[in-house]
Amino acid sequence: MLRGIIIALLSIAVAGTGYWGYQEHREKNAILINAENTYQRAFHDLTFQMDLLHDKIGTSLAMNSRTSLSPALAEVWRITSEAQSDVGQLPLTLLPFNKTEELLTNIGEFTYRTAVRDLDKNPLSDQEYKTLESLYKQSGDIKRDLRQVQHLVLKNNLRWMDVEMALATGKEAADNTIIDGLKTVEKTVEGFAENDFGPAAFGMKKNNNGFKYLKGNQITKEHAVTMLKKTVPNIKETEIRVTKNGKGSENSFFSVNMTSKVNGSEATMDITKKGGYPIWFIFSREMGKQKLSLNEAEKKALAFLRENKFEDIELLDSVQYDTAGTFTYVGNKEGVRIYPDTLKVKVGLDNGGIIGFSGEDYLKSHHQRASFEPGIQESEALTKVNPNVAIKEKRLAVMLNKLGEEVLCYEFTGTLGKDTYRIFINANNGEEEQVDRMDNIEANF
């Protein structure tokens, strides 16, 4: 009798385990199928967008009037954005595809720049037409290569999940058609010279000039360690590791990591070799109960910035999350707010210690600007603002426009209904550069 009961229980256990394993297998397969479908859709969308991009650029070459050409170029810009989105959804993290993405960016930059200007007063130059012709040829080459990959994917029923596994494990099969095909696309793009795009094509790129504006002498590895210890003086019995980035880099820095053997708290700071400026910092530790106000914590943040030679700044925003305060600073010179010079500091409200910092934007942008003299009067700029907006504040400010260029603007802060807006009017030509809706205080639920 007992034996029969044991056998029955074991049978039930085996059956239950088998059912659980079957369910796990089904769920895993469902996730894999969903990922595969996402990859397939993104790839076929990318191929379609490149077809469309090639056709639209070709069509724009035959246009002459502003009423036709501007919308056509704006459409090319839109298509490149969608193509970039599709590239971002493919499992290409470990596969170099940056040249193709850069080409898409350059096409978008060139077409946006030419689409937004007044083509009646300033029509396309001969050089810009040559640029369009070059873009037409290059997009056609990419279209052809992608079509070839698509043909083989459909013909051989290839799976993108195999690509992801091959890239993640480093075991790329010699005949992996998708990987080989995308490498062919990348190699094709590498053959394009940058000057094919003409001088107007590179305005929107993110600031990537490195830390060329830094002042000061080269620091040592020991100096970098001292800086981190000074920022987090309370870590005891630590293990310290220091690395430096590769030779020849424009952004030379030390990366210092310090881990406590007592409680596992960890601090990491990247510090420029020239001048010894902190680039970013994070301190992972357990947070205690709040003892400081946000205003008191801001004084700690400002003292940290002053101590590390960050100058000409003003507080832009402060936010509290649980027992930490986050403070955003921007540049300020002669009363002009300089948004590219941005800094963020995070302070623990339990003991006032710095627990986070980001200063890369400031370090790459901060320099002596030539002049803050506007070309038009504030009253003239104000006429460009929606008359329904009630203006509360106004000032001069330097901001980055859609082309990634620094421009001097009149910054107007005002309300429309229950919302607050920040409006930037170009201080030289009166154009509306940007309108931002500022976040309201969120309701608690």
C-alpha positions as CSV (number, residue, x, y, z in Angstrom):
1,M,0.0,0.0,0.0
2,L,2.7,2.4,1.1
3,R,4.8,1.5,-2.0
4,G,1.8,2.3,-4.2
5,I,1.3,5.7,-2.6
6,I,5.0,6.5,-3.1
7,I,4.9,5.5,-6.7
8,A,1.8,7.6,-7.3
9,L,3.4,10.6,-5.6
10,L,6.6,10.2,-7.7
11,S,4.5,9.9,-10.8
12,I,2.7,13.1,-10.0
13,A,6.0,14.8,-9.3
14,V,7.5,13.6,-12.6
15,A,4.4,14.7,-14.5
16,G,4.4,18.1,-12.7
17,T,8.1,18.6,-13.5
18,G,7.5,17.7,-17.1
19,Y,4.5,20.0,-17.4
20,W,6.5,22.9,-15.8
21,G,9.4,22.2,-18.2
22,Y,7.0,22.2,-21.1
23,Q,5.5,25.5,-19.9
24,E,9.0,27.0,-19.5
25,H,9.9,25.8,-23.0
26,R,6.7,27.3,-24.5
27,E,7.4,30.7,-22.8
28,K,11.0,30.7,-23.9
29,N,9.9,29.9,-27.5
30,A,7.3,32.6,-27.4
31,I,10.0,35.2,-26.3
32,L,12.4,34.0,-29.0
33,I,9.6,34.2,-31.7
34,N,8.6,37.7,-30.6
35,A,12.3,38.8,-30.8
36,E,12.8,37.2,-34.2
37,N,9.6,38.9,-35.5
38,T,10.9,42.3,-34.2
39,Y,14.2,41.8,-35.9
40,Q,12.6,40.6,-39.2
41,R,10.2,43.6,-39.2
42,A,13.0,46.1,-38.5
43,F,15.3,44.7,-41.3
44,H,12.6,44.6,-43.9
45,D,11.5,48.1,-42.9
46,L,15.1,49.3,-43.2
47,T,15.3,47.8,-46.7
48,F,12.0,49.4,-47.7
49,Q,13.1,52.8,-46.3
50,M,16.4,52.7,-48.3
51,D,14.4,52.0,-51.4
52,L,12.2,54.9,-50.6
53,L,15.2,57.1,-49.7
54,H,16.9,56.4,-53.0
55,D,13.7,57.2,-55.0
56,K,13.0,60.5,-53.1
57,I,16.6,61.8,-53.5
58,G,16.4,61.0,-57.2
59,T,13.1,62.8,-57.5
60,S,14.5,65.9,-55.7
61,L,17.3,66.1,-58.3
62,A,14.7,66.8,-61.0
63,M,12.9,69.6,-59.0
64,N,13.6,73.3,-59.3
65,S,10.9,75.2,-57.5
66,R,11.1,75.9,-53.7
67,T,7.4,74.8,-53.3
68,S,8.4,71.3,-54.5
69,L,12.0,71.0,-53.4
70,S,11.6,71.9,-49.7
71,P,8.9,69.4,-48.9
72,A,10.8,66.7,-50.9
73,L,14.0,67.3,-48.9
74,A,12.1,67.4,-45.6
75,E,10.6,64.0,-46.6
76,V,14.1,62.6,-47.2
77,W,15.0,63.8,-43.7
78,R,12.0,62.0,-42.3
79,I,12.8,58.8,-44.1
80,T,16.4,58.8,-42.8
81,S,15.1,59.2,-39.3
82,E,12.9,56.1,-39.7
83,A,15.8,54.2,-41.3
84,Q,18.0,55.0,-38.3
85,S,15.3,53.8,-36.0
86,D,15.1,50.5,-37.8
87,V,18.9,50.1,-37.6
88,G,18.7,50.7,-33.8
89,Q,16.3,47.7,-33.5
90,L,18.6,45.2,-35.1
91,P,21.0,43.1,-33.0
92,L,24.1,45.0,-34.2
93,T,25.6,46.0,-30.9
94,L,28.6,43.8,-31.5
95,L,28.8,44.3,-35.2
96,P,30.5,47.5,-36.5
97,F,27.8,49.3,-38.4
98,N,28.7,52.9,-37.5
99,K,29.7,54.0,-41.0
100,T,26.2,53.2,-42.3
101,E,24.6,55.0,-39.4
102,E,26.8,57.9,-40.0
103,L,25.9,58.1,-43.7
104,L,22.2,58.1,-42.7
105,T,22.9,60.9,-40.3
106,N,24.8,62.9,-42.9
107,I,22.0,62.5,-45.4
108,G,19.5,63.7,-42.8
109,E,21.7,66.7,-41.8
110,F,22.2,67.8,-45.4
111,T,18.6,67.6,-46.4
112,Y,17.3,69.2,-43.2
113,R,19.7,72.1,-43.5
114,T,18.7,72.8,-47.1
115,A,15.0,72.2,-46.6
116,V,14.5,74.7,-43.8
117,R,16.2,77.6,-45.5
118,D,14.6,80.0,-48.0
119,L,15.4,78.4,-51.3
120,D,14.0,81.4,-53.2
121,K,16.6,83.7,-51.8
122,N,19.3,81.1,-51.4
123,P,18.8,78.3,-54.0
124,L,20.9,75.1,-54.1
125,S,24.4,75.8,-55.3
126,D,26.2,73.7,-57.9
127,Q,28.2,72.1,-55.0
128,E,24.9,71.1,-53.2
129,Y,23.5,69.6,-56.4
130,K,26.7,67.5,-56.7
131,T,26.1,66.5,-53.1
132,L,22.6,65.4,-53.9
133,E,23.9,63.4,-56.8
134,S,26.5,61.8,-54.6
135,L,23.8,60.9,-52.0
136,Y,21.6,59.5,-54.7
137,K,24.4,57.2,-55.9
138,Q,25.4,56.2,-52.3
139,S,21.9,55.4,-51.2
140,G,21.5,53.3,-54.4
141,D,24.6,51.3,-53.5
142,I,23.3,50.6,-50.0
143,K,19.9,49.7,-51.4
144,R,21.4,47.2,-53.7
145,D,23.5,45.5,-51.0
146,L,20.5,45.4,-48.5
147,R,18.3,43.9,-51.3
148,Q,20.8,41.2,-51.8
149,V,20.8,40.3,-48.1
150,Q,17.0,40.4,-48.0
151,H,16.9,38.0,-51.0
152,L,19.1,35.5,-49.2
153,V,17.2,35.9,-45.9
154,L,13.9,35.1,-47.6
155,K,15.3,32.4,-49.9
156,N,17.1,30.4,-47.2
157,N,14.7,31.2,-44.3
158,L,17.5,32.7,-42.2
159,R,17.0,33.8,-38.6
160,W,18.2,36.9,-36.9
161,M,18.3,35.2,-33.6
162,D,21.2,33.1,-35.0
163,V,23.0,36.4,-35.8
164,E,22.5,37.6,-32.2
165,M,23.8,34.4,-30.7
166,A,26.8,34.4,-33.1
167,L,27.7,38.0,-32.3
168,A,27.3,37.5,-28.5
169,T,29.4,34.4,-28.4
170,G,32.0,35.5,-30.9
171,K,31.4,32.2,-32.9
172,E,30.5,33.8,-36.2
173,A,30.0,31.0,-38.7
174,A,32.1,31.3,-41.8
175,D,29.0,31.2,-44.0
176,N,26.7,33.4,-41.8
177,T,25.0,35.2,-44.7
178,I,23.4,38.0,-42.7
179,I,26.6,39.0,-40.9
180,D,28.6,38.8,-44.2
181,G,26.0,40.8,-46.0
182,L,25.9,43.6,-43.4
183,K,29.7,43.7,-43.4
184,T,29.5,44.2,-47.2
185,V,27.1,47.1,-46.6
186,E,29.5,48.6,-44.1
187,K,32.5,48.1,-46.5
188,T,30.6,49.8,-49.3
189,V,29.9,52.9,-47.1
190,E,33.5,53.0,-46.0
191,G,34.4,53.7,-49.6
192,F,32.5,57.0,-49.6
193,A,34.6,60.1,-49.0
194,E,33.3,62.6,-46.5
195,N,33.9,65.5,-48.9
196,D,31.3,64.0,-51.2
197,F,28.7,65.5,-48.9
198,G,29.8,69.1,-49.4
199,P,30.5,71.7,-46.7
200,A,26.9,72.0,-45.5
201,A,26.4,68.4,-44.5
202,F,28.0,68.2,-41.1
203,G,26.3,70.8,-38.9
204,M,24.0,68.7,-36.8
205,K,26.6,66.3,-35.4
206,K,26.9,66.1,-31.6
207,N,29.8,67.9,-30.1
208,N,32.6,65.4,-30.4
209,N,35.6,67.7,-30.4
210,G,37.0,66.1,-27.2
211,F,38.3,68.1,-24.3
212,K,40.2,70.6,-26.5
213,Y,39.2,73.6,-24.3
214,L,40.8,72.2,-21.1
215,K,43.4,74.2,-19.3
216,G,46.1,73.0,-16.8
217,N,48.9,70.5,-16.5
218,Q,48.9,66.8,-16.9
219,I,48.1,64.9,-13.6
220,T,49.5,61.7,-12.3
221,K,47.7,58.4,-11.5
222,E,48.3,59.2,-7.8
223,H,46.6,62.6,-8.1
224,A,43.6,60.9,-9.7
225,V,43.3,58.5,-6.7
226,T,43.6,61.4,-4.3
227,M,40.8,63.2,-6.0
228,L,38.4,60.2,-5.6
229,K,39.4,59.7,-1.9
230,K,38.7,63.3,-1.2
231,T,35.3,63.1,-2.8
232,V,34.4,60.0,-0.7
233,P,36.5,60.2,2.4
234,N,34.4,57.8,4.5
235,I,35.1,54.6,2.6
236,K,37.2,52.3,4.8
237,E,39.5,49.3,3.9
238,T,39.2,49.9,0.2
239,E,40.5,48.1,-2.9
240,I,41.6,50.6,-5.5
241,R,41.9,50.0,-9.3
242,V,43.1,52.6,-11.8
243,T,43.0,52.3,-15.6
244,K,43.7,54.8,-18.3
245,N,42.1,55.0,-21.7
246,G,43.9,54.1,-24.9
247,K,46.8,56.0,-26.3
248,G,46.1,58.7,-28.9
249,S,42.6,59.4,-27.7
250,E,41.5,63.1,-27.7
251,N,39.7,62.5,-24.4
252,S,42.6,61.3,-22.2
253,F,41.5,60.3,-18.7
254,F,42.1,58.1,-15.7
255,S,39.3,55.8,-14.5
256,V,39.6,55.2,-10.7
257,N,37.4,52.6,-8.9
258,M,37.3,52.2,-5.1
259,T,35.4,49.4,-3.4
260,S,35.0,48.9,0.4
261,K,35.8,45.5,1.8
262,V,33.6,46.3,4.8
263,N,30.2,47.0,3.3
264,G,30.6,46.7,-0.5
265,S,30.0,50.4,-1.2
266,E,31.7,51.4,-4.5
267,A,32.8,54.7,-6.0
268,T,34.1,55.3,-9.6
269,M,35.4,58.5,-11.1
270,D,36.7,59.4,-14.5
271,I,39.2,62.3,-14.4
272,T,40.8,64.1,-17.3
273,K,44.6,63.8,-17.5
274,K,44.9,67.4,-18.5
275,G,43.9,69.7,-15.7
276,G,42.5,66.9,-13.5
277,Y,38.8,67.7,-14.0
278,P,36.2,65.0,-13.0
279,I,34.2,63.8,-16.0
280,W,31.7,61.7,-14.2
281,F,31.4,60.1,-10.8
282,I,29.0,57.7,-9.1
283,F,29.0,56.4,-5.5
284,S,26.9,53.4,-4.7
285,R,26.0,53.1,-1.1
286,E,23.1,52.6,1.3
287,M,21.2,55.8,2.0
288,G,20.2,56.9,5.5
289,K,17.3,59.1,6.7
290,Q,17.0,62.6,5.4
291,K,18.8,65.2,7.5
292,L,19.4,68.0,5.0
293,S,17.0,70.2,3.1
294,L,17.3,70.6,-0.7
295,N,18.7,74.1,-0.2
296,E,21.4,72.9,2.2
297,A,22.3,70.1,-0.2
298,E,22.7,72.6,-3.1
299,K,25.4,74.4,-1.2
300,K,27.3,71.1,-0.9
301,A,26.9,70.6,-4.7
302,L,28.1,74.1,-5.5
303,A,31.1,73.7,-3.1
304,F,32.1,70.5,-5.0
305,L,31.9,72.3,-8.3
306,R,34.0,75.3,-7.1
307,E,36.5,72.9,-5.6
308,N,36.9,71.2,-8.9
309,K,37.4,74.4,-10.9
310,F,34.0,74.6,-12.6
311,E,33.4,78.3,-13.2
312,D,30.8,80.7,-14.6
313,I,27.8,78.6,-13.6
314,E,24.3,79.1,-12.2
315,L,21.7,76.7,-10.8
316,L,19.0,75.9,-13.4
317,D,17.0,73.2,-11.7
318,S,16.8,71.1,-8.5
319,V,14.8,67.9,-7.9
320,Q,14.5,65.6,-4.9
321,Y,14.1,61.8,-5.3
322,D,13.7,60.0,-2.0
323,T,16.8,60.9,0.0
324,A,18.8,62.4,-2.8
325,G,18.8,65.8,-4.5
326,T,19.8,66.3,-8.1
327,F,21.0,69.7,-9.2
328,T,21.5,71.0,-12.8
329,Y,23.8,73.9,-13.5
330,V,24.4,75.8,-16.8
331,G,27.0,78.3,-17.7
332,N,26.5,82.0,-17.1
333,K,28.7,84.7,-18.4
334,E,27.9,88.4,-18.3
335,G,24.3,87.5,-17.4
336,V,23.9,85.3,-20.5
337,R,22.8,81.8,-19.8
338,I,24.9,79.2,-21.7
339,Y,23.0,75.9,-22.0
340,P,25.8,73.9,-23.7
341,D,27.9,74.2,-20.5
342,T,25.7,71.8,-18.5
343,L,26.6,70.1,-15.2
344,K,24.7,67.7,-13.0
345,V,25.4,66.9,-9.3
346,K,23.6,64.4,-7.1
347,V,23.8,64.9,-3.3
348,G,22.8,62.5,-0.5
349,L,20.3,64.3,1.8
350,D,21.4,62.0,4.7
351,N,24.9,63.3,5.1
352,G,25.5,65.8,2.3
353,G,28.0,63.7,0.4
354,I,28.3,63.8,-3.3
355,I,26.9,60.5,-4.8
356,G,26.8,61.4,-8.5
357,F,28.2,63.8,-11.0
358,S,28.2,64.4,-14.8
359,G,30.4,67.1,-16.4
360,E,31.2,65.9,-19.9
361,D,29.1,68.5,-21.7
362,Y,30.6,71.3,-19.8
363,L,34.2,70.1,-20.3
364,K,33.6,69.7,-24.1
365,S,31.8,73.0,-24.5
366,H,33.1,75.6,-22.0
367,H,35.3,78.2,-23.6
368,Q,35.7,81.9,-24.1
369,R,32.9,83.0,-26.4
370,A,33.6,85.9,-28.8
371,S,30.6,88.2,-28.2
372,F,27.1,88.3,-26.8
373,E,26.0,91.3,-28.9
374,P,22.5,90.6,-30.4
375,G,21.7,91.7,-33.9
376,I,18.1,92.7,-33.1
377,Q,16.4,94.4,-30.2
378,E,14.5,92.5,-27.5
379,S,11.3,94.2,-28.5
380,E,11.7,93.0,-32.1
381,A,12.3,89.4,-30.9
382,L,9.2,89.6,-28.7
383,T,7.0,90.2,-31.7
384,K,8.0,86.7,-33.0
385,V,6.5,85.1,-29.9
386,N,2.9,83.8,-29.9
387,P,0.9,86.8,-28.5
388,N,-1.2,84.4,-26.4
389,V,1.8,83.6,-24.3
390,A,2.1,85.7,-21.1
391,I,5.8,86.5,-20.8
392,K,7.1,86.2,-17.2
393,E,10.9,86.3,-17.7
394,K,13.3,87.3,-20.5
395,R,17.1,87.0,-20.9
396,L,19.8,86.4,-23.4
397,A,21.0,82.8,-23.7
398,V,23.3,80.6,-25.9
399,M,21.7,77.3,-27.0
400,L,22.3,74.6,-29.6
401,N,19.9,74.8,-32.5
402,K,18.7,71.9,-34.6
403,L,21.9,72.0,-36.6
404,G,24.0,71.6,-33.5
405,E,25.4,75.1,-33.7
406,E,25.7,77.5,-30.8
407,V,23.4,80.5,-31.4
408,L,22.7,83.6,-29.3
409,C,18.9,83.8,-28.5
410,Y,16.4,85.8,-26.5
411,E,15.0,83.3,-24.1
412,F,11.4,84.1,-23.1
413,T,9.6,82.2,-20.3
414,G,5.9,82.5,-20.3
415,T,2.5,80.8,-19.6
416,L,-0.3,79.7,-21.9
417,G,-3.2,78.3,-20.0
418,K,-1.9,76.1,-17.2
419,D,1.4,75.3,-19.0
420,T,4.7,77.1,-18.9
421,Y,6.9,77.4,-22.0
422,R,10.5,78.5,-22.7
423,I,10.8,80.1,-26.1
424,F,14.1,80.8,-27.9
425,I,14.2,83.5,-30.6
426,N,17.4,83.9,-32.6
427,A,19.0,87.2,-31.5
428,N,20.4,87.8,-34.9
429,N,17.7,87.0,-37.4
430,G,14.5,86.7,-35.3
431,E,13.8,83.1,-36.2
432,E,12.0,80.9,-33.6
433,E,14.7,78.4,-32.8
434,Q,13.0,76.2,-30.2
435,V,10.0,76.0,-27.9
436,D,10.1,73.8,-24.8
437,R,7.1,73.0,-22.6
438,M,8.4,73.0,-19.0
439,D,7.5,70.1,-16.7
440,N,4.8,70.8,-14.2
441,I,4.8,69.4,-10.7
442,E,3.5,65.8,-11.0
443,A,0.5,64.8,-8.9
444,N,0.9,62.2,-6.2
445,F,-1.3,59.2,-6.3
